[in-house]
Amino acid sequence: MNIQMIGTGSAFAKKYDNNNALIEVPGFKLLVDCGITLPKALHETNRSFDELDAVLISHIHGDHVGGLEEYAFQMMFLYGKKPVLYIASSLVEPLWEQTLRGGLTQGPLQSIDDFFEVRRLEEGVEHELHPGLTVRLLQTEHIVGKNSYSFIFNQHFFYSADMKFSQALLEQLVENGVNTIFHDCQLIAPGVVHACLDELLTLPEPLQEKVWLMHYGDTMENYIGHTGKMRFVQQREIYTV
């Protein structure tokens, strides 16, 4: 599978756009999260919403779902299609009631199912999204009282949502076959609701070698060469994992 980060930045990043990804296997394009900056960033890669086969959502913060309203409206009014939305069952109601309902509802269109083909996913279950692409949701700690799910793709690629630092979890993932980790990284300590660089640098070097850093701030260049064995994911570059 190939992954291209449409954006690699944090919620406040302006230079790097929100941390959203495009995963591609033959015959299938999956958008991972759809943040506030995603519509513009997707356009800058010469892609359109109509090219996407589905979107997968990790949690309901704006830098991960703020572009869903435009996605829904473009697909409805420009392309006459209902986009496929993969999402944890526990997030469906809060996504609609707390985020999308105010902007999307009109006339008889009064539910999330009027705008998306909603495919509810259960945590811990291996779901085949398309031949050659599976995902398993793993609930990871971010904000107290708000569910957030990281993803294990094809049993070997871990893609974090926004999550607090957990060496034990990363070690367990590697023991179970994960060989590539794309991890959110707050550059400045302390990491309150994100893993910060200082924490990630405490990982053993063999584990660091599997870690790529994303969801960083606009000062990322100042930290090049100061990330141990870890590397920064570069915006718009395509990686095979």
KADA-V576822 format. One record per residue. N is the residue number from 1. PHI is phi in degrees with one decimal (none if undefined). PSI is psi in whole degrees, 0 to 359 (none if undefined). OMEGA is omega in whole degrees, 0 to 359 (none if undefined). Layout:
N_PHI_PSI_OMEGA + N_PHI_PSI_OMEGA
This chain:
1_none_148_175 + 2_-107.3_147_175 + 3_-132.2_132_176 + 4_-124.7_122_178 + 5_-80.0_109_177 + 6_-64.9_327_171 + 7_-143.9_152_180 + 8_-123.9_7_190 + 9_-94.1_168_178 + 10_-75.3_182_179 + 11_-59.9_330_184 + 12_-100.3_0_184 + 13_-67.4_139_175 + 14_-111.8_325_182 + 15_-74.6_323_189 + 16_-107.0_0_181 + 17_63.8_165_180 + 18_-64.0_153_184 + 19_-75.0_91_179 + 20_-131.3_147_188 + 21_-128.0_155_172 + 22_-119.0_117_178 + 23_-105.8_134_184 + 24_-133.6_131_167 + 25_-124.2_164_182 + 26_-51.4_120_176 + 27_85.0_8_185 + 28_-154.5_130_176 + 29_-121.1_123_182 + 30_-115.4_123_173 + 31_-87.8_128_177 + 32_-103.5_108_185 + 33_69.2_157_186 + 34_-146.1_78_187 + 35_-79.8_183_184 + 36_-55.3_318_184 + 37_-88.4_356_188 + 38_-60.1_314_182 + 39_-55.9_316_179 + 40_-68.1_315_181 + 41_-64.5_321_178 + 42_-63.1_317_178 + 43_-59.7_322_181 + 44_-69.9_343_175 + 45_-93.3_9_180 + 46_63.4_34_175 + 47_-118.7_159_177 + 48_-124.1_163_178 + 49_-60.2_329_183 + 50_-65.4_340_179 + 51_-78.0_342_185 + 52_-81.2_143_176 + 53_-93.0_337_181 + 54_-171.6_164_172 + 55_-125.9_142_178 + 56_-118.8_128_186 + 57_-110.1_136_181 + 58_-93.0_318_179 + 59_-164.2_178_195 + 60_-104.9_22_171 + 61_-70.4_151_188 + 62_-58.3_326_181 + 63_-74.9_1_177 + 64_-120.1_341_181 + 65_-133.6_0_187 + 66_-66.4_346_178 + 67_-97.3_1_184 + 68_-67.3_328_179 + 69_-62.6_311_178 + 70_-63.6_320_178 + 71_-55.6_310_182 + 72_-62.7_315_182 + 73_-68.4_319_178 + 74_-60.9_314_182 + 75_-64.8_324_181 + 76_-73.8_310_190 + 77_-92.7_333_180 + 78_-95.2_325_188 + 79_-116.7_350_178 + 80_63.7_35_183 + 81_-129.5_159_174 + 82_-108.5_114_184 + 83_-70.6_151_177 + 84_-83.3_129_180 + 85_-119.2_112_173 + 86_-92.5_130_185 + 87_-160.6_146_175 + 88_-59.6_140_181 + 89_-53.7_323_183 + 90_-69.8_346_183 + 91_-98.5_348_186 + 92_-60.6_308_183 + 93_-64.0_311_179 + 94_-65.1_326_177 + 95_-60.9_315_181 + 96_-72.8_307_188 + 97_-71.1_325_187 + 98_-100.7_348_185 + 99_-129.5_308_192 + 100_-97.3_335_189 + 101_-57.9_316_185 + 102_-61.6_322_183 + 103_-89.2_331_187 + 104_-92.1_326_187 + 105_-62.0_139_176 + 106_-166.2_134_178 + 107_51.7_232_182 + 108_-78.5_354_183 + 109_-87.2_99_192 + 110_-130.4_11_180 + 111_-143.9_162_180 + 112_-62.2_330_180 + 113_-72.0_346_174 + 114_-75.0_340_185 + 115_-113.4_335_182 + 116_-132.3_148_167 + 117_-84.7_94_189 + 118_-81.5_124_177 + 119_-117.8_106_186 + 120_-79.1_134_181 + 121_-113.1_146_178 + 122_-106.3_142_180 + 123_-63.0_140_175 + 124_81.7_358_181 + 125_-102.6_136_178 + 126_-80.2_115_182 + 127_-108.5_130_174 + 128_-89.7_115_179 + 129_-85.2_331_181 + 130_-167.4_152_175 + 131_-52.6_124_183 + 132_94.1_0_180 + 133_-142.1_112_174 + 134_-118.3_158_177 + 135_-142.6_143_172 + 136_-126.0_129_180 + 137_-84.6_138_178 + 138_-130.5_115_180 + 139_-69.7_126_181 + 140_-124.1_154_188 + 141_-78.4_129_180 + 142_-139.2_279_179 + 143_-112.7_132_179 + 144_-58.8_128_177 + 145_86.1_359_179 + 146_-123.4_117_181 + 147_-68.3_138_178 + 148_-141.4_136_186 + 149_-124.5_126_169 + 150_-89.7_171_189 + 151_-129.6_140_169 + 152_-112.8_113_180 + 153_-97.9_135_176 + 154_49.2_29_173 + 155_69.0_356_185 + 156_-129.6_353_184 + 157_-120.3_117_180 + 158_-100.9_126_179 + 159_-120.9_112_184 + 160_-78.7_146_162 + 161_-79.6_199_170 + 162_-72.9_123_182 + 163_-149.8_151_175 + 164_-72.3_160_181 + 165_-65.7_135_175 + 166_-150.0_97_177 + 167_-62.9_321_182 + 168_-60.2_319_180 + 169_-65.2_315_182 + 170_-64.0_320_178 + 171_-64.8_321_179 + 172_-65.3_319_179 + 173_-60.7_315_180 + 174_-64.6_320_177 + 175_-60.6_331_182 + 176_-95.3_12_172 + 177_110.7_356_178 + 178_-71.2_130_180 + 179_-120.9_354_177 + 180_-138.5_133_183 + 181_-127.9_120_169 + 182_-100.6_114_190 + 183_-121.3_134_174 + 184_-64.9_147_187 + 185_-145.8_113_171 + 186_-82.4_124_187 + 187_-72.5_329_185 + 188_-108.1_130_177 + 189_-77.9_156_1 + 190_-84.9_154_175 + 191_-89.5_104_184 + 192_-87.1_309_180 + 193_-119.5_3_175 + 194_-130.5_155_166 + 195_-67.4_136_178 + 196_-105.5_164_184 + 197_-59.8_318_180 + 198_-58.2_321_178 + 199_-69.3_315_182 + 200_-63.9_331_178 + 201_-69.8_348_177 + 202_-82.5_352_179 + 203_-66.2_147_175 + 204_-58.4_146_184 + 205_-57.1_320_178 + 206_-59.6_328_177 + 207_-77.0_319_177 + 208_-55.9_325_183 + 209_-63.9_343_179 + 210_-94.3_355_190 + 211_-102.3_130_171 + 212_-114.3_136_187 + 213_-98.3_134_179 + 214_-140.7_182_179 + 215_57.3_47_182 + 216_-106.3_171_181 + 217_-83.1_174_184 + 218_-71.0_352_178 + 219_-94.2_19_185 + 220_-50.7_320_185 + 221_-58.2_331_180 + 222_-67.7_346_185 + 223_-107.2_359_178 + 224_-62.6_130_184 + 225_90.1_0_182 + 226_-125.6_31_183 + 227_-118.5_22_181 + 228_62.1_227_179 + 229_-87.5_358_181 + 230_-83.8_157_180 + 231_-128.1_155_175 + 232_-83.9_136_169 + 233_-71.8_132_181 + 234_-94.0_133_180 + 235_-57.5_133_176 + 236_74.4_351_178 + 237_-74.1_146_181 + 238_-98.5_129_180 + 239_-117.0_141_173 + 240_-100.5_125_184 + 241_-128.9_none_none
